[in-house]
């Protein structure tokens, strides 16, 4: 598999925010979102085998693992083997994916964090909404929101697909474009059944620092 980086940090997002976590960032991505904060994962990386990854996770000594990218599903064959091995060894595994590739064949034991692309990303047309049919109750859906247009789009998607009672919904503000307080006000005003999803690692560490 082609790996961009592996590191141990605090989980910065999702309902698992604040928990120590081992991260495996796979290299390569099929999208180019306007707000991407991991552009180095597009091209940087090195080939390694699954046993080496498993050994790293074991040495890290944490029960929570996240596989992210880039886009992990671009390496679907190796991903299936890696996630299966981690799950078989008792790890809680989160998989973050950009929503453009099918999640249908993924291991049902995974916690999938599906990042639906809002209009501000420039990639909204790449969303595969069939993925919503394959999500489990334990899975999560993330919307990265940069302005009111993104917010209204996300709200309409919640209503169209009746997502409010089915999954954990994450609204994540792009801090350089939308202050968390403003997004909070919109959520409260509309009484949306969502969770404000701040990127804790960017408050703890330098936002430009890698491997945190």
Secondary structure, 3 states (H helix, E strand, C coil): CEEEEEEEEECCCCCCCCCEEEEEEECCCCCCCCCCCCHHHCCCCEECCHHHHHHHHHHHCCCEEEEECCCHHHHHHHHHHHHHHHHHCCCEEEEEECCCCCCCCCCCCCEEEEEECCHHHCCHHHCCHHHHHCCCCCCEEEEEECCHHHHHHHHHHHHHCCCCCCCEEEEEECCCCCCHHHHHHHHHHHCCCCEECCCHHHHHCCCCCCCC
